[in-house]
Amino acid sequence: MTGQLRLDDHLQRYSETAPHALAVAGAVDAIAAAAIEIADLIASGDLADASGLTTGRNSDGDLQRDLDVQADAILRRCLSRLPIAALASEEMREAQIVDRQGRICIAIDPLDGSSNIDINMTVGTIFSILPAPDDLSLAFHQRGSAQLAAGFVTYGPQTSLVLTLGDGVDIFTLDRKSGCFRLARSVVQIPEACEEFAINASNRRHWDPPVRAFVDECLAGVDGPANHDFNMRWIGSLVAEAYRILTRGGVFLYPSDARPGYGDGRLRLTYEAHPMAMIIEQAGGSASTGRERILELSAQSLHQRVPLIMGSSNEVRRVEELHCDPLLVASVSAPLFARRGFFRL
């Protein structure tokens, strides 16, 4: 890996390109430094027992593990050296105004998929970088399309940093010997069509008809409308699902459903769906709620939840088409008389 472009060199070139670029580059560099610490923390043998301990619930009611808190503290410390206008985290109840003279705002999910630590599966860090508005109370109510940069880190067999600075997607891998990230893949592109889909199929009975119809089409394979076979995947870690899509294509669905608390989906718009949508689109894919483009949405509250369908554009487009199918839409509002209703002939 010694001959590959270093992340800091990549950021140095970028820092000279735009008014916000120097601040963005500094933030990404700080997040990368934090990621190296978090990777070491996760890999340490003495963490095996402590990582699974829960310390209560976070600001949005999810179980909070000790490692979530530690990752949040590491990121805050590394970012504290920078003139950031506002900072938001999954582990914070409200956004924090840091420096009113700062030019950027940062939203983070310090440790996505932390429940997977117990089974030695990939977890990660997600981040979104936005311009600082004049009114900092609106910092995290901007549309996703306002993002200046976004990325995520995966802590798995390798520690990889996926990054977009608004001009394509690059993947950097941690070179542990030198303690720096080096370019592994540049200008990543997601194929338009795919042969893999990811969804938690155990929730099928709770899905809306358009989601059920799409999955049925995938399962029908060559005998259905898709006219080719699919494999199903489900890891339950957003960063791992996204990395797989960037590596070999595919579509990921975390829809809203009929379960209590899932009516608006489960993933958070500001620090999960927005950055992932920017990355996926920059790599040539699509990201949608099934009805709306994710990057067109603005959060009404910091921890607002949203459905997320992302990946290869053909499959995302098909999910959107099914959400516009009048017969499927009718089956939600008039289940007795619609195509999937009680009186179907």
N, C-alpha and C positions, 0 to 999 in steps of 0.2 A: 504493500500500500504506500510505500515511501514516495513514489513518484506522482501520486495523485494530488489534485488541487485541494488545498486545505480550506476549511470553512472560513477561517479568518481572512484569507486572501480573497475569497469570493465576496465576503462582506465588505472588504476594503474597496474593491472595485465598485460595488453597488453603492457605497456611501457617497460617492461623488456624482450620482446621477440625478437626484431630485431633492427638493427642499426638506422633505421628511427623512431622507435616506440615511443620514448619519445617525439620527435617533433610532430608527428602525434597526440599523445594523448593530448598534450598541445593545439594543434589547435582545436581539437574536443571539448575540455573543454571550450575554449574561444567562439566557435560558439554556444555551448549550453547556456552559460551565455548571449550571445547576443540574442538568441532566447527567453529567458525568458523576457528580456526587450521588444522585439518586440511584444511578445504575450500580455504583459501588455498594450503596446501602442495601439494595435489593439482593445483590449477589452475595453479601456477607453471610457466612454460615451461622453466626449467632443471632441472626434475625428470624430464623426459621420459625421459632415459637412465637416471638413477639408480633410478627407481621399480621397474624390472624386475629389479634386482640381487638375488640371493638371498644371505642371510647365514648359511645353514645350515638347521637344522630347529628348530621351536619345541618346547615342553615335551611336546607330544603327537605329535611325529614328522612334522608337516606341514612342507613347505617354507616358510621364513620369508623374507620380502622386507624390504628396507631400509625401505620405507614402513610395514610392520607395526610395526617397532621404533620408528620415529619417532612414529607415531600413539599407540602405547602410552605413550611418554615424555610426550607432550603431555597425555594424559588423566591420567596419574599426577600431573603437576605441577599441573594445575588442581584436582584432587581433594585434593591434599596440604594445602590450606588448611582443610579441613573435619574435624570430629571424627567420622571414619568408624571404625567398630569393626573391620571387616575388608574387604579388597579382594582380588578374584580377577580374573585376566585370562587370556585364551587364551595370552598370551605368557609367563605365569608357570608354573613347575612346580608350585608349591603356593600356596595362599592365604596372604595376609600379614595378620597381626593388627596393626592400626595404632593404635587407641586403645580401650582396654578400657572407657572410659566412653562411647564412642560409641553411638548409638541405632540406627544402620542399617549394613547391609553391602551392598556393591556388587560385582556381577559384570559384566565387560565383554568384548566381542569388539571390540578397538580398530579393526580394519579388515576387515570381512567382504568376501569376494570380491576380495581384493587382486590375484589373478591376472588380473582383468579390466582392470586399469589399462593393460596393454600395448595393449589394443584399444579404449581410450577408452570403456569401459562403466561403468555405475553401480556404485559400491561404497558401503560404509557402516559405521557404528558401531552396535553393539547393546548395550543395558544393561538390567540387572535390579537392582531395589532391594528389599532384604529387611529385616525387623526383626532386630535383634541378639539372639540367644538368650543365656541365661545362660552357657552353655558355648560359647565362640566357636569351638571345634573343630568344632562342628556347624553353623556359619553357613551353609555352602553344601550342607548335606544336608537342607534343609527342602523340603517339598512346594512345587510351583509356585504352589499356591493361597495360600501365605503371602506372596507378593510384595505390596509396598505400591505399587509403580509399575514401569513398564517402558516402553521406547521404543527407537526406532532413528532414525538419521540417514542420509539418502541424499545422496551427493555425485554429482550428475548435472548436467543442464542447469540445474536449480535445486538449492539445498541445502535439504532439508526435514527437519523434526524431527517424527516421529510419536510421540505421547505418550499414555499412559493413567495416570491417578492413581487408578484404581480406580472411576471413574465415567464411563465412555465413553471414546472416542478422539477426539483433536483432532490436526490437522496444522498445523504452523507452517512458514512459508517464510522463509528468510533474506533480509532487506532489506539489500542490500549498501551502499546509500547511507547508511543510519543505523547499520549494524552490529548489527542486532538481529533476532530472529525475530518474525514477526507471524502472527496467526491467519489461515490460509487456508481451512480447513474444520473445522467443529465437529460433534460427535456423528455421526461417520462410521458408516455401517451397511453391512454386506456383505449382498447379497441371498441368500436361502436357496438358490436354484437358480442355475446358472451355465451359460455356454456356452464356457468355456475351461478347459483342464487343462494343467498343466506337469509334465513328468517327462523325465528323460534316457532317451529311447527306445532309445538304443544299448545299454542294459543289459538289454533285454527278456529275453534268454536266461537271465539270472541271477535274474530275479524269481521270487518265490513265486507259486503259482497264483492267489490272490485278487487280487494286484496286476495280474497279466496279464489276468485276467477283467475287472477294472474298466476297464482301458485298452481292451480289446477292445470293451466296451460303448460307450465314448466314440467309438471309431473307427467303430462300426456306425451311429452317428448316428440318423437318423429310422427306419432299418430295424431298430434294436435296442431293447433294453428301455428305454433312456433316452428314446426317442421324440423326440429333437431332435439337431441337429448340433452338434458341438464344434469349436473351433479348438485346436490344440496350441501351447503356448509353452514355451520353455526358455531362460533367461538364464544360469543357473548362479551367480547372486548372490542369496542369501537375502533381503537387504533389498529388492532390486529386485522379486523375486517377490512379497513381502509387500505392497509398495506398490501393485503392480498389482491385487492382490486387493482391497485396501482402496479402490481407485479405481473398479474396475468388476466386482468379483466374480471368481470362479474357484476352482480347487482346485490345490494344489501337493503333489506327492508326492516325498519322498526316503525310499524304503523301505529296509529291510534287504534284502540279497540274498545270493546264493551265492558271491560273490567273496571271496577271503581279505581279512580286515579289515573286511568290510561286514556281518557277521552280526548286528551290533547297530545297524545304520544307520551314518551317518557324521557327523551333526550332533551338537553337544554339548548335553546337556540343560540344564546350569546357565546358560549365558550365550548360548545360541541358541534352543533349543526352548522353554524356560520363558518368557522374555520375549515371544517371538513368539506363544506360545499365549495368554498373558494379553491381548495386544493384539487378537488375532483374536477371542477370546471376548467381550471388551469391545465389539467392533464387531458382535456378533451372529452370528459364525461359530463354527466348531468346530476343535479341534486334537486329534489322536489319533495313537497309534502304529499304528493299525489294529485294535488290541485294547483299548487303555486310553486314557483321557483323559490328556493330557500333564500337566495341572496337578495330577493326583493322584499323580504320580511324585515320588520324592525320590532325589537322586543318591547313589550309594554312593561315588563318587570324583569329584574336581573335574572331570576331563575325560571323564566317562562319555558315551558316544555313545548315540543313540536314533533310531529311525525317526520321521519326522514327516510327517503328512498333515494339511494345514490349509486352511481356506478356507470356501466356502459350505457350510452345514450339511447340505443334502440329499446332496451328493456325498461328504462325509466320512462321513456315516451309511451310505451305500451301500458304501463301502470296508469299514467295520466289519461290515456284514451279510455281505459276501463272506468275511471272515475267520472268520465263525462258520458258514459253509456246511459241513455235515459232509462233503459230497462233495469239496469243495475241500481241506478239512483232511486228509481221507483220502488225497488225491492226493500230499500231501507225505510221509506216513509209509508209504504202500503204493502207489507209483507204477505198479506193474504191473497193478493190479486196479481202480483208481479211474476216475472219469469221464474223466480225461484220460490214462489209463494205456495200457499196451501192448495190453491185451485189451479195450479199449472197443469195443462193437458199434455 
